[in-house]
Amino acid sequence: MTTTDLIIIGGGPGGYEAAGYAAKHGLNVVIIERGNVGGTCLNVGCIPTKTWCHEADVLRARLSADPQATIDFQHVRQRQTEVVTLLRGGIETLLSAPNIRLVKGEAQFVDGHTVTTGDETFTAPNIIIATGSEAKMPPIGQLDKYRIMTSSELLAIDHVPESLVIIGAGVIGMEFASIFQTFGSEVTVIEYLKECLPMLDSDIAKRLRKSMEKRGITFHMQAGVTAITAEGVTFERKGKAQTINAEAILVATGRKPCLEQLHLEAAGVDFTPKGITVDAQFRTSATGIYAIGDVNGQMMLAHAASMQGIRAVNQILGLTDHIQFDIMPSAIFTYPEAASVGASEDHCKEQVQGYNCLKGYYRANGKAVSMDETEGMVKLLTNTEGQLIGCHAYGAHSADMIQELSSLMCMGVTVSQLRDMIHIHPTLGEILHAASMNS
């Protein structure tokens, strides 16, 4: 049996960031990963899709000069491999640092302080579970699993399908819809809810969807899928059944925590199908055991997992931090891009008396016009004291603007203070300043 200070189960963003942070603070760490380091985000998630998003941007630029331009998909696949391999190597280097031992294998709990993998047993006073999530299948009666793909399989496809049906208009579904429409596929999106991207302000989400419709993507909203068979995808909308066939069918109806094989009962860790139960410090029901990232089901974002890992290690070390988990920015890398942080106007209408909504438009911004990116809008939300409580946007580089607002919100900045902050001209950031001037 090997004794160490900290065992981390899972080598994704939450796990490897926590390992590096803990080692820098003097802890001896064993990190156990059953697959490739980097987790879903690096290997079959954020990074591969963002590589494809970049290639779609390059193709759109070429199409503006040559309407007959086409995608070299083998180049796309090669670049995806190169990017993932490069970044994976960086993480492996991080995990080869002093005080860190990377173990490849499937981890299982023996008790609250002991974990086995293969023929090795490890024990530690503290354990962090960071096993991530996996694709979740919808509750469809007739589901031909040979006809569908998850995001992992779609990222491994060797050609651009002529037609693609996507079930689910969340982040994954919308990003792939945008990518493959640019690549040349005929794309149809089927969504059960009234609007896409429910985490976004509904006005922003609707504008983004309409922009994507103008590019040729077909949306069927408030449509419930009843079957996926050899004949295609059957769904009901307004009481009428319809079947659409396509060369490829992507199921993008969410993700579920990876809990199987861990033997959590042996460690006394409480969990539900939605994830491991944790408190604000990411402590589980078992003393000395923490759960971070997708596995706790709270915020399924790579950067959330990373910061949760830092909070967990700080708890182990007895350190205090000031991470504000209620201010969690996020982005959707469609075309146009979208992003958000904090309260939406939908929330404010129901919960915030005397709120103010300030808008800024890309079409009035010099940099946006020069970039030929005039499609977009920013919404700033403030409370009665003028404090910034939310921002939702769609348009070029909206994620960068949301990051600025996220930082300002963490500092408790008011809209009048934002109004007094000088922004470089010409930049897209001036859209935020223009919105603040409407207060």
Sequence and secondary structure as in RCSB ss.txt:
>XXXX:A:sequence
MTTTDLIIIGGGPGGYEAAGYAAKHGLNVVIIERGNVGGTCLNVGCIPTKTWCHEADVLRARLSADPQATIDFQH
VRQRQTEVVTLLRGGIETLLSAPNIRLVKGEAQFVDGHTVTTGDETFTAPNIIIATGSEAKMPPIGQLDKYRIMT
SSELLAIDHVPESLVIIGAGVIGMEFASIFQTFGSEVTVIEYLKECLPMLDSDIAKRLRKSMEKRGITFHMQAGV
TAITAEGVTFERKGKAQTINAEAILVATGRKPCLEQLHLEAAGVDFTPKGITVDAQFRTSATGIYAIGDVNGQMM
LAHAASMQGIRAVNQILGLTDHIQFDIMPSAIFTYPEAASVGASEDHCKEQVQGYNCLKGYYRANGKAVSMDETE
GMVKLLTNTEGQLIGCHAYGAHSADMIQELSSLMCMGVTVSQLRDMIHIHPTLGEILHAASMNS
>XXXX:A:secstr
 EE SEEEE  SHHHHHHHHHHHHTT  EEEEESS TTHHHHHHSHHHHHHHHHHHHHHHHHHHH TT    HHH
HHHHHHHHHHHHHHHHHHHTTSTTEEEEES  EEEETTEEEETTEEEE SEEEE   EEE     SEE TTS B 
HHHHTT SS  SEEEEE  SHHHHHHHHHHHHHT EEEEE SSSSS TTS HHHHHHHHHHHHHTT EEE S EE
EEEETTEEEEEETTEEEEE  SEEEE S EEE  TTS HHHHT  EETTEE   TT B SSTTEEE GGGGTS  
 HHHHHHHHHHHHHHHHT      TTS  EEE SSS EEEEE  HHHHHHH TT EEEEEEGGG HHHHHHT   
 EEEEEE TT BEEEEEEESTTHHHHHHHHHHHHHTT BHHHHHTS   SS TTHHHHHHHTT 
